[in-house]
Amino acid sequence: MNKGKLIVFSAPSGCGKGTMLAEITKDKNYRCSISATTRSPRPEDKEGVTYYFISNDEFEEKIQRSEFLEYAGYCDHYYGTLLSEVDPYLEKGINVILEIEVEGAMKVKAKRPDALMIFIAPPSINELRRRLHKRGTESDDVIEQRIEKAAGEIAASIKYDYIIINDALEDAVKDFFLVMSAEKLKAENSHELIGEILDKK
Ligand code: 5GP
């Protein structure tokens, strides 16, 4: 069986990646890894579904035990990808999506060079600000902190393999599946296909 593809999916806070991922994972060949974090749950969060919410001490114990593929600090909290959320699923042929920020994304790329790097961008910073205010889950100060962070992340998007602009959800999801189709057609991913073609000689 083919192994699943590791997909890194980065988007500044408020880019609508949650909604995009909900659409994408309706396809059972895709699964989002559930990260561990030390930030407090928001009303819409569910333990073990959106994140594993753990204390600072627990997070640091997991670092000591090498349980993370990567982890990073973001707006005063730890966020990390547990290896147990990644490798068992890739082995089963499931594509695993890591929804992580840029610093962690670069760590994954260094450790797993075959990871597919996708950046989701908002149509503009103003639109991002509007969406964050509309969500209403953060104070004005935190929103401005996240906007600042977003601008830096958008500048770093050049390091990714693909950039998808999430203006209209349906189009952004379509673009994602187009990227996946293009990946499948890449010559470097086609060893099996070439074998089959040659067998039919
Ligand atoms: P939020 O607090 O809005 O849920 O997430 C804040 C940021 O942390 C987002 O950019 C999100 O992609 C990132 N993030 C979530 N989980 C992880 C993780 O496991 N590792 C890293 N490096 N970033 C993460």
Residues whose N, C-alpha, C, O or C-beta is under 5 A from the ligand:
A	BS01	5GP	A11 S13 S35 A36 Y71 A72 Y74 Y79 G80 T81 E99 I100 E101 G104
